[in-house]
Amino acid sequence: MEPIKFWEFMSLLLEGVGYERPSIKIPAVVMMPVAHLVELAYKLLGRYGMKVP
């Protein structure tokens, strides 16, 4: 029950189900605008039946 870093934990989970840890690292400054655009698209199109992203 010792603390563990998030990605160490995720690596253990992924290995446990037979997947490799992703090797691509995308900076948060790139992903945050993408996430905001997806959220905006959902807010605009959600009422027309768009599934939750």
PyMOL Python script that loads the backbone (N, CA, C, O; Angstrom):
from pymol import cmd

cmd.read_pdbstr("""\
ATOM      1  N   MET A   1       0.822  -1.203   0.000  1.00  0.00           N
ATOM      2  CA  MET A   1       0.000   0.000   0.000  1.00  0.00           C
ATOM      3  C   MET A   1       0.861   1.261   0.000  1.00  0.00           C
ATOM      4  O   MET A   1       0.474   2.282   0.569  1.00  0.00           O
ATOM      5  N   GLU A   2       2.027   1.188  -0.637  1.00  0.00           N
ATOM      6  CA  GLU A   2       2.876   2.365  -0.748  1.00  0.00           C
ATOM      7  C   GLU A   2       2.434   3.207  -1.938  1.00  0.00           C
ATOM      8  O   GLU A   2       1.893   2.669  -2.904  1.00  0.00           O
ATOM      9  N   PRO A   3       2.658   4.529  -1.884  1.00  0.00           N
ATOM     10  CA  PRO A   3       2.311   5.386  -3.025  1.00  0.00           C
ATOM     11  C   PRO A   3       3.097   4.971  -4.265  1.00  0.00           C
ATOM     12  O   PRO A   3       4.235   4.511  -4.173  1.00  0.00           O
ATOM     13  N   ILE A   4       2.470   5.144  -5.424  1.00  0.00           N
ATOM     14  CA  ILE A   4       3.111   4.805  -6.687  1.00  0.00           C
ATOM     15  C   ILE A   4       2.775   5.898  -7.690  1.00  0.00           C
ATOM     16  O   ILE A   4       1.678   6.456  -7.662  1.00  0.00           O
ATOM     17  N   LYS A   5       3.710   6.203  -8.571  1.00  0.00           N
ATOM     18  CA  LYS A   5       3.469   7.216  -9.588  1.00  0.00           C
ATOM     19  C   LYS A   5       2.415   6.708 -10.575  1.00  0.00           C
ATOM     20  O   LYS A   5       2.313   5.508 -10.827  1.00  0.00           O
ATOM     21  N   PHE A   6       1.646   7.627 -11.120  1.00  0.00           N
ATOM     22  CA  PHE A   6       0.538   7.274 -12.000  1.00  0.00           C
ATOM     23  C   PHE A   6       0.977   6.401 -13.166  1.00  0.00           C
ATOM     24  O   PHE A   6       0.377   5.356 -13.414  1.00  0.00           O
ATOM     25  N   TRP A   7       2.030   6.821 -13.893  1.00  0.00           N
ATOM     26  CA  TRP A   7       2.420   6.068 -15.086  1.00  0.00           C
ATOM     27  C   TRP A   7       3.037   4.724 -14.748  1.00  0.00           C
ATOM     28  O   TRP A   7       2.961   3.792 -15.550  1.00  0.00           O
ATOM     29  N   GLU A   8       3.643   4.606 -13.582  1.00  0.00           N
ATOM     30  CA  GLU A   8       4.123   3.291 -13.144  1.00  0.00           C
ATOM     31  C   GLU A   8       2.933   2.363 -12.921  1.00  0.00           C
ATOM     32  O   GLU A   8       2.965   1.194 -13.305  1.00  0.00           O
ATOM     33  N   PHE A   9       1.893   2.890 -12.305  1.00  0.00           N
ATOM     34  CA  PHE A   9       0.669   2.123 -12.065  1.00  0.00           C
ATOM     35  C   PHE A   9       0.027   1.720 -13.386  1.00  0.00           C
ATOM     36  O   PHE A   9      -0.361   0.566 -13.570  1.00  0.00           O
ATOM     37  N   MET A  10      -0.085   2.691 -14.318  1.00  0.00           N
ATOM     38  CA  MET A  10      -0.696   2.398 -15.617  1.00  0.00           C
ATOM     39  C   MET A  10       0.128   1.368 -16.380  1.00  0.00           C
ATOM     40  O   MET A  10      -0.439   0.511 -17.057  1.00  0.00           O
ATOM     41  N   SER A  11       1.458   1.435 -16.284  1.00  0.00           N
ATOM     42  CA  SER A  11       2.315   0.456 -16.957  1.00  0.00           C
ATOM     43  C   SER A  11       2.047  -0.945 -16.433  1.00  0.00           C
ATOM     44  O   SER A  11       1.980  -1.903 -17.202  1.00  0.00           O
ATOM     45  N   LEU A  12       1.896  -1.057 -15.130  1.00  0.00           N
ATOM     46  CA  LEU A  12       1.586  -2.366 -14.542  1.00  0.00           C
ATOM     47  C   LEU A  12       0.247  -2.892 -15.034  1.00  0.00           C
ATOM     48  O   LEU A  12       0.118  -4.074 -15.353  1.00  0.00           O
ATOM     49  N   LEU A  13      -0.750  -2.013 -15.097  1.00  0.00           N
ATOM     50  CA  LEU A  13      -2.064  -2.429 -15.585  1.00  0.00           C
ATOM     51  C   LEU A  13      -2.003  -2.850 -17.047  1.00  0.00           C
ATOM     52  O   LEU A  13      -2.547  -3.890 -17.417  1.00  0.00           O
ATOM     53  N   LEU A  14      -1.348  -2.051 -17.876  1.00  0.00           N
ATOM     54  CA  LEU A  14      -1.255  -2.364 -19.298  1.00  0.00           C
ATOM     55  C   LEU A  14      -0.516  -3.677 -19.532  1.00  0.00           C
ATOM     56  O   LEU A  14      -0.941  -4.491 -20.352  1.00  0.00           O
ATOM     57  N   GLU A  15       0.575  -3.884 -18.824  1.00  0.00           N
ATOM     58  CA  GLU A  15       1.316  -5.132 -18.962  1.00  0.00           C
ATOM     59  C   GLU A  15       0.477  -6.311 -18.495  1.00  0.00           C
ATOM     60  O   GLU A  15       0.564  -7.403 -19.056  1.00  0.00           O
ATOM     61  N   GLY A  16      -0.333  -6.089 -17.472  1.00  0.00           N
ATOM     62  CA  GLY A  16      -1.182  -7.155 -16.945  1.00  0.00           C
ATOM     63  C   GLY A  16      -2.226  -7.632 -17.938  1.00  0.00           C
ATOM     64  O   GLY A  16      -2.618  -8.798 -17.911  1.00  0.00           O
ATOM     65  N   VAL A  17      -2.682  -6.746 -18.814  1.00  0.00           N
ATOM     66  CA  VAL A  17      -3.684  -7.131 -19.809  1.00  0.00           C
ATOM     67  C   VAL A  17      -3.051  -7.369 -21.184  1.00  0.00           C
ATOM     68  O   VAL A  17      -3.761  -7.585 -22.166  1.00  0.00           O
ATOM     69  N   GLY A  18      -1.707  -7.330 -21.251  1.00  0.00           N
ATOM     70  CA  GLY A  18      -1.018  -7.694 -22.472  1.00  0.00           C
ATOM     71  C   GLY A  18      -0.713  -6.573 -23.443  1.00  0.00           C
ATOM     72  O   GLY A  18      -0.409  -6.847 -24.604  1.00  0.00           O
ATOM     73  N   TYR A  19      -0.782  -5.323 -23.017  1.00  0.00           N
ATOM     74  CA  TYR A  19      -0.461  -4.191 -23.885  1.00  0.00           C
ATOM     75  C   TYR A  19       0.872  -3.588 -23.480  1.00  0.00           C
ATOM     76  O   TYR A  19       1.326  -3.754 -22.348  1.00  0.00           O
ATOM     77  N   GLU A  20       1.493  -2.887 -24.418  1.00  0.00           N
ATOM     78  CA  GLU A  20       2.722  -2.164 -24.111  1.00  0.00           C
ATOM     79  C   GLU A  20       2.378  -0.729 -23.732  1.00  0.00           C
ATOM     80  O   GLU A  20       1.352  -0.190 -24.145  1.00  0.00           O
ATOM     81  N   ARG A  21       3.252  -0.128 -22.944  1.00  0.00           N
ATOM     82  CA  ARG A  21       3.063   1.275 -22.583  1.00  0.00           C
ATOM     83  C   ARG A  21       3.268   2.136 -23.827  1.00  0.00           C
ATOM     84  O   ARG A  21       4.203   1.894 -24.591  1.00  0.00           O
ATOM     85  N   PRO A  22       2.410   3.138 -24.047  1.00  0.00           N
ATOM     86  CA  PRO A  22       2.593   4.012 -25.208  1.00  0.00           C
ATOM     87  C   PRO A  22       3.970   4.667 -25.183  1.00  0.00           C
ATOM     88  O   PRO A  22       4.457   5.077 -24.130  1.00  0.00           O
ATOM     89  N   SER A  23       4.590   4.760 -26.361  1.00  0.00           N
ATOM     90  CA  SER A  23       5.928   5.349 -26.422  1.00  0.00           C
ATOM     91  C   SER A  23       5.892   6.813 -26.849  1.00  0.00           C
ATOM     92  O   SER A  23       6.900   7.513 -26.748  1.00  0.00           O
ATOM     93  N   ILE A  24       4.753   7.272 -27.318  1.00  0.00           N
ATOM     94  CA  ILE A  24       4.625   8.661 -27.761  1.00  0.00           C
ATOM     95  C   ILE A  24       4.238   9.524 -26.570  1.00  0.00           C
ATOM     96  O   ILE A  24       3.318   9.192 -25.823  1.00  0.00           O
ATOM     97  N   LYS A  25       4.941  10.625 -26.400  1.00  0.00           N
ATOM     98  CA  LYS A  25       4.619  11.577 -25.335  1.00  0.00           C
ATOM     99  C   LYS A  25       4.165  12.871 -25.990  1.00  0.00           C
ATOM    100  O   LYS A  25       4.911  13.485 -26.753  1.00  0.00           O
ATOM    101  N   ILE A  26       2.942  13.281 -25.690  1.00  0.00           N
ATOM    102  CA  ILE A  26       2.398  14.516 -26.242  1.00  0.00           C
ATOM    103  C   ILE A  26       2.319  15.532 -25.112  1.00  0.00           C
ATOM    104  O   ILE A  26       1.701  15.258 -24.083  1.00  0.00           O
ATOM    105  N   PRO A  27       2.934  16.698 -25.283  1.00  0.00           N
ATOM    106  CA  PRO A  27       2.929  17.709 -24.218  1.00  0.00           C
ATOM    107  C   PRO A  27       1.507  18.213 -23.921  1.00  0.00           C
ATOM    108  O   PRO A  27       0.648  18.259 -24.802  1.00  0.00           O
ATOM    109  N   ALA A  28       1.293  18.581 -22.682  1.00  0.00           N
ATOM    110  CA  ALA A  28      -0.016  19.088 -22.262  1.00  0.00           C
ATOM    111  C   ALA A  28      -0.391  20.355 -23.017  1.00  0.00           C
ATOM    112  O   ALA A  28      -1.572  20.589 -23.274  1.00  0.00           O
ATOM    113  N   VAL A  29       0.597  21.183 -23.380  1.00  0.00           N
ATOM    114  CA  VAL A  29       0.288  22.427 -24.096  1.00  0.00           C
ATOM    115  C   VAL A  29      -0.283  22.137 -25.479  1.00  0.00           C
ATOM    116  O   VAL A  29      -0.946  22.996 -26.060  1.00  0.00           O
ATOM    117  N   VAL A  30      -0.040  20.951 -26.014  1.00  0.00           N
ATOM    118  CA  VAL A  30      -0.624  20.550 -27.295  1.00  0.00           C
ATOM    119  C   VAL A  30      -2.000  19.919 -27.075  1.00  0.00           C
ATOM    120  O   VAL A  30      -2.942  20.199 -27.816  1.00  0.00           O
ATOM    121  N   MET A  31      -2.109  19.082 -26.068  1.00  0.00           N
ATOM    122  CA  MET A  31      -3.352  18.331 -25.851  1.00  0.00           C
ATOM    123  C   MET A  31      -4.481  19.168 -25.256  1.00  0.00           C
ATOM    124  O   MET A  31      -5.650  18.903 -25.537  1.00  0.00           O
ATOM    125  N   MET A  32      -4.163  20.159 -24.451  1.00  0.00           N
ATOM    126  CA  MET A  32      -5.222  20.956 -23.828  1.00  0.00           C
ATOM    127  C   MET A  32      -6.100  21.668 -24.855  1.00  0.00           C
ATOM    128  O   MET A  32      -7.323  21.619 -24.723  1.00  0.00           O
ATOM    129  N   PRO A  33      -5.540  22.328 -25.873  1.00  0.00           N
ATOM    130  CA  PRO A  33      -6.415  22.931 -26.889  1.00  0.00           C
ATOM    131  C   PRO A  33      -7.259  21.889 -27.629  1.00  0.00           C
ATOM    132  O   PRO A  33      -8.418  22.142 -27.956  1.00  0.00           O
ATOM    133  N   VAL A  34      -6.673  20.720 -27.890  1.00  0.00           N
ATOM    134  CA  VAL A  34      -7.425  19.647 -28.545  1.00  0.00           C
ATOM    135  C   VAL A  34      -8.587  19.209 -27.654  1.00  0.00           C
ATOM    136  O   VAL A  34      -9.708  19.029 -28.130  1.00  0.00           O
ATOM    137  N   ALA A  35      -8.317  19.040 -26.373  1.00  0.00           N
ATOM    138  CA  ALA A  35      -9.362  18.635 -25.437  1.00  0.00           C
ATOM    139  C   ALA A  35     -10.466  19.687 -25.359  1.00  0.00           C
ATOM    140  O   ALA A  35     -11.645  19.340 -25.276  1.00  0.00           O
ATOM    141  N   HIS A  36     -10.100  20.957 -25.383  1.00  0.00           N
ATOM    142  CA  HIS A  36     -11.100  22.020 -25.345  1.00  0.00           C
ATOM    143  C   HIS A  36     -11.953  22.021 -26.610  1.00  0.00           C
ATOM    144  O   HIS A  36     -13.157  22.268 -26.545  1.00  0.00           O
ATOM    145  N   LEU A  37     -11.339  21.748 -27.757  1.00  0.00           N
ATOM    146  CA  LEU A  37     -12.104  21.676 -29.004  1.00  0.00           C
ATOM    147  C   LEU A  37     -13.085  20.501 -28.995  1.00  0.00           C
ATOM    148  O   LEU A  37     -14.220  20.634 -29.452  1.00  0.00           O
ATOM    149  N   VAL A  38     -12.652  19.367 -28.482  1.00  0.00           N
ATOM    150  CA  VAL A  38     -13.546  18.209 -28.384  1.00  0.00           C
ATOM    151  C   VAL A  38     -14.704  18.517 -27.436  1.00  0.00           C
ATOM    152  O   VAL A  38     -15.852  18.172 -27.717  1.00  0.00           O
ATOM    153  N   GLU A  39     -14.404  19.159 -26.328  1.00  0.00           N
ATOM    154  CA  GLU A  39     -15.444  19.527 -25.378  1.00  0.00           C
ATOM    155  C   GLU A  39     -16.432  20.514 -25.999  1.00  0.00           C
ATOM    156  O   GLU A  39     -17.641  20.379 -25.810  1.00  0.00           O
ATOM    157  N   LEU A  40     -15.935  21.494 -26.729  1.00  0.00           N
ATOM    158  CA  LEU A  40     -16.794  22.462 -27.395  1.00  0.00           C
ATOM    159  C   LEU A  40     -17.678  21.775 -28.435  1.00  0.00           C
ATOM    160  O   LEU A  40     -18.869  22.071 -28.531  1.00  0.00           O
ATOM    161  N   ALA A  41     -17.102  20.865 -29.208  1.00  0.00           N
ATOM    162  CA  ALA A  41     -17.878  20.130 -30.211  1.00  0.00           C
ATOM    163  C   ALA A  41     -18.987  19.337 -29.543  1.00  0.00           C
ATOM    164  O   ALA A  41     -20.106  19.286 -30.053  1.00  0.00           O
ATOM    165  N   TYR A  42     -18.690  18.720 -28.413  1.00  0.00           N
ATOM    166  CA  TYR A  42     -19.712  17.957 -27.698  1.00  0.00           C
ATOM    167  C   TYR A  42     -20.816  18.878 -27.190  1.00  0.00           C
ATOM    168  O   TYR A  42     -21.997  18.543 -27.282  1.00  0.00           O
ATOM    169  N   LYS A  43     -20.439  20.034 -26.656  1.00  0.00           N
ATOM    170  CA  LYS A  43     -21.453  20.971 -26.161  1.00  0.00           C
ATOM    171  C   LYS A  43     -22.361  21.452 -27.284  1.00  0.00           C
ATOM    172  O   LYS A  43     -23.562  21.631 -27.083  1.00  0.00           O
ATOM    173  N   LEU A  44     -21.785  21.662 -28.468  1.00  0.00           N
ATOM    174  CA  LEU A  44     -22.574  22.141 -29.604  1.00  0.00           C
ATOM    175  C   LEU A  44     -23.401  21.034 -30.250  1.00  0.00           C
ATOM    176  O   LEU A  44     -24.534  21.270 -30.669  1.00  0.00           O
ATOM    177  N   LEU A  45     -22.846  19.841 -30.331  1.00  0.00           N
ATOM    178  CA  LEU A  45     -23.506  18.748 -31.067  1.00  0.00           C
ATOM    179  C   LEU A  45     -24.149  17.687 -30.173  1.00  0.00           C
ATOM    180  O   LEU A  45     -24.809  16.777 -30.676  1.00  0.00           O
ATOM    181  N   GLY A  46     -23.968  17.791 -28.865  1.00  0.00           N
ATOM    182  CA  GLY A  46     -24.520  16.799 -27.948  1.00  0.00           C
ATOM    183  C   GLY A  46     -26.025  16.690 -28.027  1.00  0.00           C
ATOM    184  O   GLY A  46     -26.580  15.597 -27.912  1.00  0.00           O
ATOM    185  N   ARG A  47     -26.681  17.799 -28.219  1.00  0.00           N
ATOM    186  CA  ARG A  47     -28.146  17.762 -28.277  1.00  0.00           C
ATOM    187  C   ARG A  47     -28.660  17.126 -29.553  1.00  0.00           C
ATOM    188  O   ARG A  47     -29.842  16.798 -29.652  1.00  0.00           O
ATOM    189  N   TYR A  48     -27.774  16.947 -30.543  1.00  0.00           N
ATOM    190  CA  TYR A  48     -28.160  16.308 -31.813  1.00  0.00           C
ATOM    191  C   TYR A  48     -27.778  14.846 -31.855  1.00  0.00           C
ATOM    192  O   TYR A  48     -27.841  14.221 -32.914  1.00  0.00           O
ATOM    193  N   GLY A  49     -27.385  14.290 -30.726  1.00  0.00           N
ATOM    194  CA  GLY A  49     -27.113  12.865 -30.646  1.00  0.00           C
ATOM    195  C   GLY A  49     -25.654  12.472 -30.649  1.00  0.00           C
ATOM    196  O   GLY A  49     -25.341  11.285 -30.740  1.00  0.00           O
ATOM    197  N   MET A  50     -24.734  13.450 -30.551  1.00  0.00           N
ATOM    198  CA  MET A  50     -23.313  13.093 -30.499  1.00  0.00           C
ATOM    199  C   MET A  50     -23.012  12.327 -29.210  1.00  0.00           C
ATOM    200  O   MET A  50     -23.434  12.728 -28.126  1.00  0.00           O
ATOM    201  N   LYS A  51     -22.290  11.242 -29.340  1.00  0.00           N
ATOM    202  CA  LYS A  51     -21.931  10.437 -28.170  1.00  0.00           C
ATOM    203  C   LYS A  51     -20.884  11.167 -27.343  1.00  0.00           C
ATOM    204  O   LYS A  51     -20.163  12.024 -27.853  1.00  0.00           O
ATOM    205  N   VAL A  52     -20.807  10.824 -26.073  1.00  0.00           N
ATOM    206  CA  VAL A  52     -19.833  11.446 -25.180  1.00  0.00           C
ATOM    207  C   VAL A  52     -18.440  11.089 -25.667  1.00  0.00           C
ATOM    208  O   VAL A  52     -18.151   9.914 -25.893  1.00  0.00           O
ATOM    209  N   PRO A  53     -17.561  12.090 -25.836  1.00  0.00           N
ATOM    210  CA  PRO A  53     -16.206  11.804 -26.339  1.00  0.00           C
ATOM    211  C   PRO A  53     -15.382  11.036 -25.313  1.00  0.00           C
ATOM    212  O   PRO A  53     -14.222  10.714 -25.569  1.00  0.00           O
TER     213      PRO A  53
END
""", "prot")
cmd.dss("prot")
cmd.show_as("cartoon", "prot")
cmd.util.cbc("prot")
cmd.orient("prot")
